[in-house]
C-alpha cells in the first residue's frame, strides 16, 4: 500500500474521504468543507441525532456530492477538544475496520481533525499512520478465504506536511506487522531454524550483516545454559546476530536481545494442557526484535544497532534437561535448574554474556518471561527493569512518544537472596513471591559490564481467548528508543 500526505482536502482526489466529527462544537476544517459541499448534510445528521459523533462511532455516506469522492466515512471523536491516546486508538481502529471491508482503492483521511492531549501534530501523524496500518493487518496464508480478507486499499493519503513523521509511522507499522506475523505462525512452521532463515532474508533485503551460531559453535563458547533448553527437542537451537551499521565505523552498537522460544511445553516441568497452544507466542520477544530491525532498516538512522536472538524449542524427551540438573553458563556461573519451565532466563543469560564482546553502549532484552508480570501489570504495561537510571529514563520517554506503555519495576538487592542455591551459584527460580522481579534479578547477574534494561512483555505481546493473536508490541517503543539514540 502506498502512503502519502496532502495539505488540504479540497485538493485531493480519492474514492473515499474520512472525516472526523465531534459530538458538539465546531467541526474541524476538513469536515466543515465536506459539510458545505454536501448542503449541510453532516450538520443535519448531528443535529437530528442520527449521527451523534460519539467516540469511534462511524457512518458511511454514499455520494454526498458529485464534486468529490464516491463516499464519505464520518467518524465520531466525542465531545472533548483533545483525545487521550486510548480514545484515539479506538477511533483509528474503527476507521481501519471500516476501510478494509470496503471496495475503495484510494482513501484520504483528514487526520488533522484529530487533536491528542500533550502531542504535537507530528506525533499524531506518526501514530495515525502506524495505527491505521496496524488495523489493516490480517494473518494470511493458512485459510482458504485469505485473499478475501486482504484490504482493497492501494493508496492511503493522510492530511499533514511532515514527511519524517509519516515515514516513522509507516516503518513502525511494517515492523509491527512483521513481528505479529512471526508471532502468529504455528510452532511447526516457526522453528529456531525458521527464525535463522528470516534473519538471512533480512540480511539480503537490507544489506545488513548476519551471523548464525549453531549448537556446535555455542558449545565451543561454553553456552551450556542456552543449549540445555533445547536438549529435549529435535529442532536445533541458534544464536542469531544481525548488525545494522548506519553510524560511525567502529562505534559501539546499541543491542536488542530477544527471547526466541519458538514453542514452550515447559519441558519436563510440563505446562497444563489448556491454552498450551498459546505457547507459540513465547518467541514474541524475538519477533519484536526482528520487527524493530525491519523498521530501523526502513528508516536508515545514523546509529549502529545489533539484534541478537536466542532461539530454542523447549520440549520433554529422554534427552531433556531435568529439574535439579546443574549447568555452567558462558560467564562461568553455575545454575541449578529447579524448574525447566523457567527457560527464558536460561537462554538469555548466555546471550547477555556473549553480547559483552560488542562493548555495547546499551542492552535491552525483551522477553515473554513470567506469568507473574501478567498478574502485576495485565496487558496494559510491559514491565521494565534497569541497572541504569539514564537508560530507564530514555525508555520511559520512548514509551510516552510511542504510546507503547511500560512501568518500571524494582531490582532491589534484597530480592537476590531468593535465588540462592544449595548446590550451584544460582537457582533459576526464586519461589512464589515476586516472580517477575526475581527473574529480572537472575538476568541482572550477567549484565555488570554495560547499561542494561529488561522488558517483560508476557502480558502485552499477545491476546488470548477469542481475540487470540500477537500484538506487535513493543516494536513501537524500541523503534522510538533507537531513533532517540541516532
N, C-alpha and C positions, 0 to 999 in steps of 0.2 A: 504494500500500500504506500502511495506517495503522500507525504505530508508537506504542507506549505502554509505560508501566512498571507493574510490580506489585511488592508488598513481600514477599509470602510465596506460595510455590507452592500451598499448601493453599487459598488464596482464589481461585485462577484457574480459569476455565472456558475450555478450548481443545481443539481437535481433537487436537493433537499436543503432547506435552511433550518438551523436550530437556534431558537431564540429563548432567552430566559425571562420569566415573568414573576415579579414579586407579588405577594398577595395583597399588598397595599402600597400606596405611594406612587411616585413617578416610575415610568418604565426606563430601562437602560436605553441608550441612544439607538442601538440597532433594533430593539423591539419597537420603539416609537416609530422608526422608519417603516417597519413592516405594517404597523397599525395604520399609519397614514395612507399607505399604498393599498391597504385592504379595506378602505372605507370604515375604519374604526372597529373592525370585527374583533380584534384582540381585546380592546377596551370593553366592548359589549359582552364578550364572553365572561370577563372577570366581574363586571357589574351585575350581571344576572346570576352569577354563582355557578354557571355551567363549568367554568374553569377557575378555581379559586386561587391557584398559584401556590398551593402547599408544597413543602419541600419534597422534591423528586416526583411530583405529580406530572403526568405527561398527557398531551392531546395532539393528535396528528390532524392537520388541516389540509385537505387536498385543494390545490389550485385556488388559493385565495386571491390571486391576481394573475392576469395574463402577462404582466410585465416582468415577473421574476420566476422563481423556482416552481417546479411541479408541485411541491408540497412544503409545508412549514410544520416543524415539530415545536410545540410550545412546551417548556419545561419550567415547573414551578420552583422558586427559590425561597418561599416563605416571606415572613414579614420583617425579619431583621435585615438591616442595611448591609451587614457583613456576616458571612457564613463561617462556621467553625470548619476545621478540616474534616471532621466526621460528616457534617451535613453536606459539604462539597463532594466528598466521596460518594455519598448516596445519590446526589444529583447527577454526577458524571456516570455512575453505574447505570442509572435509569436511562440516560442518553444512549450509552453503548448498547444496552439491551434492546432498545427500540430500533436503533440504526441497523444492527447486524441482522435483524429479521426483516428488513425492508429491501426492495429491489432497486435501490438507487446506487449508481456508480460514483457519483460525486456529492459530497456533503460539505457544507460550510457551517461552522459553529461560531456563533457570536460570543466568543469566550470572554470578551471584555466586559460582558454583562455580569460576570462573576467577580465579587469582591470578597476576599477572605481576610479574617482577622489577623492583624500583625504580619501580613505578607505583601511583598512587592508584586507589581504586575508581572515581572519576570518569573518570580516563584510560582505564581498562579498559572502562567502559561506553561511552564515546565510540568507542573503537576497535572494540568488538564491533558496535555499531550500524553503523559505517561499513563494516567488512569483510563483515558479513552482506549488506548491501545491494549492495555491490560484487560479491559472489558470485552474486547473482541476475541480474546484468547479462547480457543477450543482445543481439547485434547483430541487429536486426529490420528488416524492410522490403524484403528482396531475395530471400527464398526462399519457396517455396510453402507450406512447413510452419511458417512463423514463429509462427502462433497456437498451435501445439502446444508450442513451446519456452518460452513465457512461463510464469512461475511462477503457480500457482493460489492462492498465499497472499494473502489480503486483509488480515489483521490479524496483526501480529508484536508480541509482548509480551516485554519484557526485564526481568529482575529487577534492581531498583535504585530509587533515590529521587531521583537528580539529573537534573532535567528539562533543565538547561542542557547537561549532558554529552550527553544524548540528542539535543538539538537540534543540537549541533555535529557529532556523528557522522552524523546524518541529512542535514544540509545538505551536509557534505563529500562524502557518498556521491552526492547529487544532482549536485553539481558534477563529481565524478569521472565519473559516467555521461554527463553532457553532453559532457565532454572526450573520452571514449572514443568516443562516437557520432560526433562530428565527425572524430576521427582515423581511424576505420574506414571512413568514407564514401569511395567511389571518387573519383578526380580529375575525372571527367566530371560529377560532381554537386557536390562541394565545391570550388568555384572561389573566387577573391577576391570576386566578386560575391555568391556564396552566403554567405560569411562576413559580408559587409556586411549582407545581409538578416537574418542571425541576430542581429547587433547591434541592428538595428531592432526585432526581435521582443522581445529582452530589454528594450529601452527601453520598449516598450509594456506588457510584462508587469509590470515592476517600477518604472515611472515614473522611469527614470534618463535622463540626457542622453546623446544620441548624435550624433556629428558624423562625416560621411564625407567625406574629402578625395579627390577623384578625380584623374586624371592631370593635368588642366589646372591644378587648384589646386596640386598638388605641383610642377609645372613653374614656376609663378609664385613659389613659395617657394624654388626652387633645389635641389630634392631629386632631383638628376640621378643620384645613385648608386643610390637605390632604383628610380628609373624605368628605369635601364639593365638591370636584371634582367628586367623584363617586356617588353623590346623585341621579343623573338622570339616572343611569344605573341599569340594573338588575344584572350585574356582581359585585360581592363583591370586594372591594379593599383589598390589602395586603401590609404590610411592610415585606420584605423578608430579612433575615440576614443570611449570610454564613461566617463561620470562618475557615480560613486556619491557622494552628498553626505549623510553621516549625522553629520558633525562640525559645528564652528562655521562659520558663514558667513564665507567669505573665507580660511579656514585653508588653508594649502598642503597638497596631497594627497601621499599615497604613490602611486607609479606602478609598475605592472607592464607590461612590454613583451614581446609575444610575436612570435616569428618565424613568419610565416604563408605559407611557400612551399607552395602547395596541390598542386603536383607539381613534382618536380625531376629533369629529364632530365640535368642538368649543363650544358645549353646547348651551345655549340659545343665545349666540353670534355666531350664526351658520356660518360656513365657506361656501364659494361658492361651488356649486356642482362640477365644473370641477376640476379634479385632487384630489378630496377628497379621492379617493381610496388610494392615497399615504400616507394618514394619519395613515395607519397601521404601518408606519415606525417611528411613534412618540415614540416608545419604543426602539429605537436603542441605546440610552444611556445605558439602562438596558441590552440590548443584548451585548454591548461591555464589560460590567462588567462581565456578565456570561462568555463571551469568554476569558477574562483575567483570571478569576478564573480557567477555564479549562487549560489554558496554564501554569499557576503557579502550579497547581496540577500535571501536567505532568513533570515539571522541578524540583519540590521539593526544592526550595531555602530555605535558613535558615533565615526566617523572619516570623513575624505574620502579617496577612493580613485579613481584614474584608471587605466583599462585602455587600452592602445594596442596595435594590431595592425598590423604591416607585412605586407601581403598582396600576393603576386605569384605568377605561374607562370613557371618557368624552362624555356624551350623553344628549340630551334635553328630558325633560319629565315634567310632573306636579310636580315632586319632585326635579327637578334640581335646583341648585343654580342660582340665578338671578343677573344680573348687579345691583349694589347698595347694595347687601347684605353685612353684616359685620360679619366676623367670627374671632374667637380667636385662635391664634396659640398655640402650645405647649410651646413656650417661654413666653407666656403671652401677647405678642404684638397682637393688633387687625389689621385686614386687610379689607379695603373696596374693594370688588371685582368689579372693574369698567368694566372689560371685562372677561367673563368666558372662552374666548379662550386663555387667558394668564394663563393657568392652570399648566404648568410645574413647575413654581416657587412656586405654592401653595403646590404641593406635596413635593417638595424638601425642603422647609423651615422647615416643621415639622420634616422631616428626618434628616436635619442638626442639629436640636436641640436634637433629640434622640441620635445622634452619640456622643454627649458630654459625655455620660456615659462610653464610651470606653477610655476616656482620650487619644485620638489618637495622634500619632506623626505627622501625616499629613492627610488631607482630600482632595480628588479630586472628584468633582461631574462632571458628563458627561451627557449632555442633548441636544436633538434637540430642542433648546429653542426658537430661534427667526428667523423670516424671515429677519430681519434687518442684521443678521450676514451673511446671504447668499448674500445680496446686497453688504455688505462691502468686503467680502473675497472670494465670489464664492465657488467653490468646491475644491480649492487647499489647503488652510489652514483652520484648525479649529481655532476658536477664543479662546484665553486663557486670563483669568483674575486671579489675585492672590493678597492676602494680605501679602505675604511673598516673598521677593526678592530671598531668598535661594531656596524656592520651585519652583518659576518661572524658575530659572536658571537650576534646576535639570530636570524640564520638557522639557526645550529647548534642553538640552543635549540628553535626551532620544529621542526627536523628530529627532535630527540630526542623531543619530545612527540608528534609526528605519526607517528613510526616511518617516516618518509619520508627515507631516508638521503642525506646529502651529504658530500663530502670536499673540504676546502679545498686548492686548487692554487696554485702560485706565480705572482706577477706581477712578478718581478724586472726591474729596468731593463735588465739585460744582454740579455734576450730581444728587446727592442725593435729592436735593430740588424738582426735577421733580416728586418725589414720594409722595410729601405732600398731605394729605387728609384733607378735612374739617370735616370729621366725624369719622375717625379712626386714629390709629397711623401711618398707611402707606397705600397708594393705590397700587394696583397690576400692574398698568401700569404707565408709565411716559410721555405719549404723543408721538407725531410722531417723535421727534428728538432723535437720539442716542438710538434706541430701544434695541439693544443688550447690550449696556453699562448700561442702567437703569435696565434691567433685572438682570444683574450681581450685580448691586448696591442693588437691593432688596435682593438677596441671601446673600450678604455680611453682612446684618444686623443680621444674625443668626449664624455668624461664628467667633465671637470675642474671643473664648476661645482656638483656635487652628490654626496652619498654614493651609491655605485653598486655593485651586485653583478651577476655574470653566472652563470647556471646552464646548463651544457652537459648536456642531457638526451638526447644521442644514444644512449646505452646503456640508458636507463631508461624512455623514453617508449613503447616498443613491444617486443613479442617477435616474432621472425621464425620461419620454418620452419613446422612442423605446428601450432604454437600461435600462429600469427600473429595479432596484434591489439594495439590501443592499451591502455596500462596505466592511463591517467588521472593518472599522476604528472607534475608534483609538486603537484597541486591540494591535497592534504592539508597539505603543507609551507607553501604560500603562504597558505592559509586561516588556519592557526595563526599564521603570521608577522603577518598583518594584524590578527588578533584581539588579538595581543600589543601592537599599536600603538594599539588602541582605548582 
